[in-house]
Amino acid sequence: MSTTLMVKDEALFGTFGDQYVFRLRIAAPRISVRDLLRERVEQEVETYNAHQPEYFRGLVQPEETEQTLNGFKLRKPRMLNWQTQYDKALEAFQRNGFVMLVNERQVEGLDTMVEINDETTVTFLKLVPLAGG
């Protein structure tokens, strides 16, 4: 039995426009932060590759893209590799490029286990450095 949870992307001190909200399907009622991150990245890359929109709206910036208010614009249209994006996401999490909140509580480690149900909300809070700071 799978569960669908709400995922929000927000930026702190950034100009990414409104928060981005979407649904993510998870197969297990309990999952590690590492696996939750993998599921998120894998599903967003799969969706992008299937539809090839002008902008990639994902957790981490793919190579050879420009960051815009609408997402990341690829210089040349191409398929993205979920594993490459996942590796970048792991690195960003470990260096505090973003914070993950599950039901408004910060999760610290990749091996932390979280309970998932239809009421679960996961927020990815991107930390953007201030200009000159």
C-alpha positions, 0 to 999 in steps of 0.5 A, a space after each residue: 500500500 502506498 501513501 501520497 504525501 505533500 512536498 513543499 519547496 521553499 527558499 529562505 532569503 531567496 527570490 524563488 517566487 512562491 513556494 512550490 508544492 507537489 505530491 510524492 508517492 511513497 510505498 512504505 509507511 516508514 522510510 529513511 531520509 536518504 530513501 525519501 530524498 531518493 524517491 523525491 529526486 527519482 520521481 521529479 527527474 522521471 516526470 521531467 524526462 517524460 514531459 520535457 518542459 522548458 524548465 526543470 523544477 527540482 531540488 538541485 540544479 542540473 549541470 549546464 542550466 541557468 537558474 530562473 524564477 521558473 526553475 532551471 532552464 537547460 541550455 540544450 534540451 536533454 534527458 536528466 539522469 536521476 542518479 546524478 541529481 540524487 548524488 548532488 542532492 545528498 551532497 547538498 543535504 550534507 553541506 546544509 544546502 537545504 534543510 528537510 522538515 517533516 511535519 515542521 520538524 527538522 531531520 538531521 541525518 540521512 539515516 533518520 527514519 520518518 513515519 509517512 501517512 496521508 497527513 505527512 508534509 515534507 518541506 525542503 527549505 533551500 538556504 540561499 546566501 545573502 548578497 555580500 554576506 
